[in-house]
Amino acid sequence: MKTVLIIEDNDKNLYLLRFLIEKLGHRVIEARDGLNGVKVAMIEKPDVILMDIQLPAMDGYEATQEIRSMDSFRNVPIIAITSYAMEGDREKSLAAGCTDYIEKPIKPEQFIERIKSYL
């Protein structure tokens, strides 16, 4: 069983992501903003991080950079889960340190297939 940190401020998105990850048999921990997400990551040491980009307190780009700056997180997959789908947004997420990029709204079957490779 892996531990997945979901950093997401929207209740419906959080519920869906939690449901899908737990359905795969993994443990979910959560944070509602980027600043708290960085703190939870440092304490819990998750195996995978699902990162919303548009977050209060610290956006997902900054939170990703902060997490990536720590040696213990250099190889932890950080997946951007975002409604930012304009040209260049994927590249911006990857440049910030994200491993992958998934657009919202999430399509459950596609999400599960994509996320399995990180779990």
Secondary structure, DSSP 8 states (H G I E B T S, - for coil): --EEEEE---HHHHHHHHHHHHHTT-EEEEESSHHHHHHHHHHH--SEEEEESS-SSS-HHHHHHHHHTSGGGTTS-EEEEES--STTHHHHHHHHT-SEEEESS--HHHHHHHHHTT-
